[in-house]
Structure formats: structure tokens, C-alpha cells
Amino acid sequence: MATKTKTASTAKKAASKKKTVSTSSVKSKTKSADLQLPAPSKVEAWGMNHYSLSPVLFPKTQEEFQEIFSYANRHKLKLAFRGGGCSYGDAATNTKGVVVDISKFNRILEFDSKKGILKAESGVTIKQLWEFGVQKGFWPPVVSGTMFPTLGGALSMNIHGKNNFAVGPIGDHILEFTFLTAEGKILTCTRKKNQDLFYGAISGFGMLGAFLTVTIQLKHIYAGKMRVWPVVSRNLQDMFDYFEREYKNSDYLVGWVDAFASGSSLGRGQIHKANHLEKGEDPDFPANTALEKQNLPSTFLGIVPKAWMWMFMLPFSNKLGMRLVNFAKYISGFLTDNKPYLQGHAEYAFLLDYVPNWKYMYKPGAMIQYQSFLPKENAVEGFSEILRICQKRGIVTWLAVFKKHKPDPFLLTHALDGYSMAMDFPMTSGNKKRLWELAGELDEIVLKYGGKFYFAKDSTLRPEIVQRAFSKKNLETFHALKKKYDPKGILETDLYRRIMGIW
Ligand SMILES: Cc1cc2nc3c(=O)[nH]c(=O)nc-3n(C[C@H](O)[C@H](O)[C@H](O)COP(=O)(O)OP(=O)(O)OC[C@H]3O[C@@H](n4cnc5c(N)ncnc54)[C@H](O)[C@@H]3O)c2cc1C
């Protein structure tokens, strides 16, 4: 029988929640007038390339969000939300104000086990979602390459998965959300009700108000594993042709690109295509959805704790080392070429989480990601030009990922009918200037080919590039919504100030 239940832990946790705004170091009193801000602490971008020193508040209830908003309106305080802090750049830092960390507002509230409809607070992470759903035969419809983003962060950026070409971004699977506008009103938003906010807040990078609860449609699965095909591609054209040939028969497609290869091998790499199994195809279902079978192993080869693994990558964290790693990965791809295997959902989806803190291999420097999106017709030519320019400038991405996308109806969405390439670059005090110049050069190539950018991954975009990349009409609508729902302008992040030119 279908159950639309309040989840088991909800009532207990709710009872234990106190009506105080919790701060990182100082407890505030219940009245917002008395809200005391804690001492600033370091709030860092995921790529470690930027930070702010900001007081951090941790609201646990809707009332606490409202108190913070009311306080900010009265005291002309700038607020920035932060979910899992998984945006690569300055999307969730606030040099000029307070950070509102939503990670403690994280209860799953209701679940309809027949329809797979789940309602949760916006601080619930993708990890919580899949761990809750998988044993009941449901998987989140869209996940990022890491499981630590929250629903709030995912909706704000309208994240995409390796299945973007097939199912669209996360926004396409949201049935309803409740939203606290900067003025303190709670509105219910659906495709029909408060439509402007539904399409604007999803993709609105936290600038219109706070997602409170989110109702999402999960995907039914009939197996604990998926069938995965690893396929070598000899250059970018080869990879593109495979995607175009296979996408109609694929649930997920992702390409890894060896950005060091040149000439006729430019853009060579390996594709991983994955398909869900049909009902009855997995004899071990549902036993193999048990969390201990789905969760990523805590050791590598059964011996080395995964938490240490990034240290083994240190000897390779230089240009020569990365050239070797990329070469070795490409060559080893031939051993498994076109030999399908079964792989657990989490293993396939969250490959990057295999090595916790892998970003530390960039220390003592940091990293940025540059992800651009090009229309299908220009993808091979444009991304080839991008790879060539990087090589020419002597700044080659250590990790490049290729994905296919489709357009969606959200206001400031990054997706289009085409492809994206996400490129990780090391950032040091020595190369920062050259890296930013390179990014500027790449921006022009992206614009020349009619492309777009993604704020969740960005660290370098300038206002004039944003104005040229996004439609004038959509940017005007966004600014009108900002005026309507945040008239006093209390919501600002470092990203917002940078890309809107109001620093
Ligand atoms: C290793 C790695 C892999 C990734 N892979 C992908 C991928 O495959 N696809 C993809 O699309 N992205 C990917 N990302 C990016 C990531 O999914 C996005 O940056 C996402 O927005 C992070 O969510 P978060 O909860 O960490 O939010 P944060 O990074 O903390 O914040 C993101 C934005 O959301 C806003 N926000 C947070 N909570 C709320 C709220 N309750 N109400 C309103 N606004 C809010 C913040 O103000 C900010 O603007 C990846 C990131 C990493 C580190």
C-alpha cells in the first residue's frame, strides 16, 4: 500500500529542536532584535581559491530563517546562503556580510512510497536522499558528481547530472517548494502557482530568497546496479560522434578527456555510458541496495584508508605528473574497452567522492573549474579551439569532463542544446594572473560559438561576459524579480557582486 508518511525521525528530531537561532559560536536569544552575530570565521570556496571571513548562522527552523531575514532588513545586513559549500568559486561566501548555513535544516519530512514523491527541508543533502531512497527502490533523478550538495544549493544552481541530455536539470523534477522571500513572506511555488519564482529561484543562485521545503519526484529503480560500458575515444570528434549515436539508448553518458594530447589525438579520452537495468534483470535486487553494498568502500584495495589517498596523488600534482596520469588512464582504457560490467549506483554516480579531499593535491595552491557550454553544431570546433589555446598558453587542465545537455525553461540556466566541458586548473599565486587571462580568452571563444557558463563552477566571469552570454530579456526579468522579492537588497554573495558588477 502506498504510504505518505511523516518519516520516522521527523517527529523525534522536531521535538528536540529549540527555537533559537544557532550560531557557530554564540547562542542568540529568541527575539530577532536580540540576535547576536558570532565572531567571523573563515568560509571557503570548494576550490580553496577564495574565502570570506563572515559570521555564520545555522537556522534549524523556518521561524529562525524569518528572524534572520527580519534582522537583516532592519540592520541593512547582507546575507548569503550556504548549503554543502560545494560550489567551486565564490557562490556561497560573503565578504560583506553574514553567511546563513542551511546544513542543520535537514529533515526528510514526507515520503509517498508508491509515487516516489519526497518532501524535505532544503538542507537535506543528495547523500541523504539516495541513502533514504535506494533501499525503497528510488534514486534521485539528477545528481551531481559529488553527493554532498544540499537540495537548496542544487536548486539554486539548477544542477545537472550525467543524464542531463535525457532528463534535464534537477528543476525539471521539482513538484513544489516553499520559499521565504527576503521580505519574510513564505510562498508556495509550483509550475502554476507563483510561477515567476518557480522558474526564477531555481537557477537564481540564492538571490531571491531561501528555499525552505522542497518536494521532488524520485526515479523508480529495479536494480542495485547499472550496466556500464567503458569506451575509448581517439579524439574529440570520435567522442562527440559516440554521444550523438548513443544518447537515445543511454541513461547516462560522461566523457573524460586527456587535455594533454594534441594533433590528431586532440580531445582523446574515455566515455562511460550507463543504463538502468529493467525490472527482473537484477537477481540480487533488492538485497544489493543495502547501504553497505552501495556505499563507497572506506579503504583502497582493502588496506589504505581512503582519507589518505590524496597524499599518494601529491607526487603527480604537477604538469609532468598529470601528463603521465592522463596518458596512463587513456592507455589503460584499452584493457576494458567496450567490455560492459555492472556497477552500483553510488559508485557510478559519485566517482569523485572515492578519494575524499582529492582537491588537497592542489595544495599549497588551490584550483578553479572552468565549465563552458557550446551549442551542438559548434561543440567539436569550439572545444578543440579551447584545448589548443590552453596548450599554447602552457596551462593545461588536469581533469576535463565532457557532457551532453538539453535546454530547460529556468531563468538563468546554464544548459543548452549542446555539450559542456568542465576543466580543473591548478591555481597558484604564481599563475593566477595568467590563469585569469586565459579564462578571459576562453570566454571570448565560448561567446564566439554562442555558448554559456555555469555560476556554480565559476570563479573568473566578469559582468560584461555574463551580459553577453545570457539573454538580455532573462537578465532583465531576473533583476525585476530581485527588486520585487528582495527590495532592500539583503541577499548578496561574492559571486553576485562580482558577476553583476556591484562589488
Ligand atoms: C566534486 C564536485 C562535483 C560536482 N559535480 C557537479 C555536476 O556533475 N553537476 C552540477 O551541476 N554541479 C556539480 N557540482 C557543483 C555543485 O553541484 C553545485 O555547486 C551545487 O550548487 C552545490 O550545492 P551546495 O549545497 O553545496 O551549495 P553551495 O555551494 O553552498 O551554494 C550554492 C548556491 O546555493 C545557494 N543556496 C544554498 N542553499 C540555499 C537555500 N536554502 N535557498 C536559496 N539559496 C541557497 C547559495 O547561496 C549559493 O548561491 C560539483 C561540485 C563538486 C565539488
The ligand as an SDF file (V2000), in Angstrom:
LIG
                    3D

 53 58  0  0  0  0  0  0  0  0999 V2000
   33.3840   17.3890   -6.8910 C   0  0  0  0  0  0  0  0  0  0  0  0
   32.2030   18.1710   -7.4040 C   0  0  0  0  0  0  0  0  0  0  0  0
   31.4430   17.6790   -8.4540 C   0  0  0  0  0  0  0  0  0  0  0  0
   30.3560   18.4090   -8.9400 C   0  0  0  0  0  0  0  0  0  0  0  0
   29.6310   17.8930   -9.9700 N   0  0  0  0  0  0  0  0  0  0  0  0
   28.5940   18.6000  -10.4620 C   0  0  0  0  0  0  0  0  0  0  0  0
   27.7980   18.0810  -11.5220 C   0  0  0  0  0  0  0  0  0  0  0  0
   28.0320   16.9790  -12.0110 O   0  0  0  0  0  0  0  0  0  0  0  0
   26.7580   18.8340  -11.9770 N   0  0  0  0  0  0  0  0  0  0  0  0
   26.4620   20.0530  -11.4300 C   0  0  0  0  0  0  0  0  0  0  0  0
   25.5050   20.6720  -11.8950 O   0  0  0  0  0  0  0  0  0  0  0  0
   27.1780   20.5560  -10.4210 N   0  0  0  0  0  0  0  0  0  0  0  0
   28.2320   19.8590   -9.9220 C   0  0  0  0  0  0  0  0  0  0  0  0
   28.9500   20.3650   -8.8790 N   0  0  0  0  0  0  0  0  0  0  0  0
   28.5700   21.6810   -8.3470 C   0  0  0  0  0  0  0  0  0  0  0  0
   27.5100   21.5910   -7.2440 C   0  0  0  0  0  0  0  0  0  0  0  0
   26.5470   20.6300   -7.5420 O   0  0  0  0  0  0  0  0  0  0  0  0
   26.8210   22.9450   -7.1170 C   0  0  0  0  0  0  0  0  0  0  0  0
   27.7800   23.9230   -6.8260 O   0  0  0  0  0  0  0  0  0  0  0  0
   25.7300   22.9810   -6.0490 C   0  0  0  0  0  0  0  0  0  0  0  0
   25.0790   24.2180   -6.1280 O   0  0  0  0  0  0  0  0  0  0  0  0
   26.3280   22.7970   -4.6650 C   0  0  0  0  0  0  0  0  0  0  0  0
   25.3060   22.7440   -3.7060 O   0  0  0  0  0  0  0  0  0  0  0  0
   25.6250   23.1390   -2.2020 P   0  0  0  0  0  0  0  0  0  0  0  0
   24.5250   22.6650   -1.3360 O   0  0  0  0  0  0  0  0  0  0  0  0
   26.9850   22.7180   -1.8420 O   0  0  0  0  0  0  0  0  0  0  0  0
   25.5090   24.7180   -2.2830 O   0  0  0  0  0  0  0  0  0  0  0  0
   26.5910   25.8500   -2.0450 P   0  0  0  0  0  0  0  0  0  0  0  0
   27.7340   25.6520   -2.9340 O   0  0  0  0  0  0  0  0  0  0  0  0
   26.8410   26.0000   -0.6000 O   0  0  0  0  0  0  0  0  0  0  0  0
   25.7390   27.0940   -2.5590 O   0  0  0  0  0  0  0  0  0  0  0  0
   25.3580   27.1860   -3.9060 C   0  0  0  0  0  0  0  0  0  0  0  0
   24.3330   28.2900   -4.0900 C   0  0  0  0  0  0  0  0  0  0  0  0
   23.1140   27.9050   -3.5000 O   0  0  0  0  0  0  0  0  0  0  0  0
   22.6240   28.9530   -2.6690 C   0  0  0  0  0  0  0  0  0  0  0  0
   21.8020   28.3170   -1.6330 N   0  0  0  0  0  0  0  0  0  0  0  0
   22.1700   27.2990   -0.8140 C   0  0  0  0  0  0  0  0  0  0  0  0
   21.1190   26.9440   -0.0530 N   0  0  0  0  0  0  0  0  0  0  0  0
   20.0760   27.7460   -0.3860 C   0  0  0  0  0  0  0  0  0  0  0  0
   18.7190   27.8640    0.0580 C   0  0  0  0  0  0  0  0  0  0  0  0
   18.2090   27.0940    1.0090 N   0  0  0  0  0  0  0  0  0  0  0  0
   17.9570   28.7930   -0.5370 N   0  0  0  0  0  0  0  0  0  0  0  0
   18.4290   29.5940   -1.5100 C   0  0  0  0  0  0  0  0  0  0  0  0
   19.6960   29.5330   -1.9560 N   0  0  0  0  0  0  0  0  0  0  0  0
   20.5090   28.6150   -1.3990 C   0  0  0  0  0  0  0  0  0  0  0  0
   23.8900   29.6470   -2.1920 C   0  0  0  0  0  0  0  0  0  0  0  0
   23.6730   30.9610   -1.7880 O   0  0  0  0  0  0  0  0  0  0  0  0
   24.7390   29.5960   -3.4420 C   0  0  0  0  0  0  0  0  0  0  0  0
   24.4240   30.6450   -4.3060 O   0  0  0  0  0  0  0  0  0  0  0  0
   30.0210   19.6570   -8.3530 C   0  0  0  0  0  0  0  0  0  0  0  0
   30.7740   20.1460   -7.2780 C   0  0  0  0  0  0  0  0  0  0  0  0
   31.8520   19.4130   -6.8020 C   0  0  0  0  0  0  0  0  0  0  0  0
   32.6460   19.9500   -5.6480 C   0  0  0  0  0  0  0  0  0  0  0  0
  1  2  1  0
  2  3  1  0
  2 52  2  0
  3  4  2  0
  4  5  1  0
  4 50  1  0
  5  6  2  0
  6  7  1  0
  6 13  1  0
  7  8  2  0
  7  9  1  0
  9 10  1  0
 10 11  2  0
 10 12  1  0
 12 13  2  0
 13 14  1  0
 14 15  1  0
 14 50  1  0
 15 16  1  0
 16 17  1  0
 16 18  1  0
 18 19  1  0
 18 20  1  0
 20 21  1  0
 20 22  1  0
 22 23  1  0
 23 24  1  0
 24 25  2  0
 24 26  1  0
 24 27  1  0
 27 28  1  0
 28 29  2  0
 28 30  1  0
 28 31  1  0
 31 32  1  0
 32 33  1  0
 33 34  1  0
 33 48  1  0
 34 35  1  0
 35 36  1  0
 35 46  1  0
 36 37  1  0
 36 45  1  0
 37 38  2  0
 38 39  1  0
 39 40  1  0
 39 45  2  0
 40 41  1  0
 40 42  2  0
 42 43  1  0
 43 44  2  0
 44 45  1  0
 46 47  1  0
 46 48  1  0
 48 49  1  0
 50 51  2  0
 51 52  1  0
 52 53  1  0
M  END
$$$$
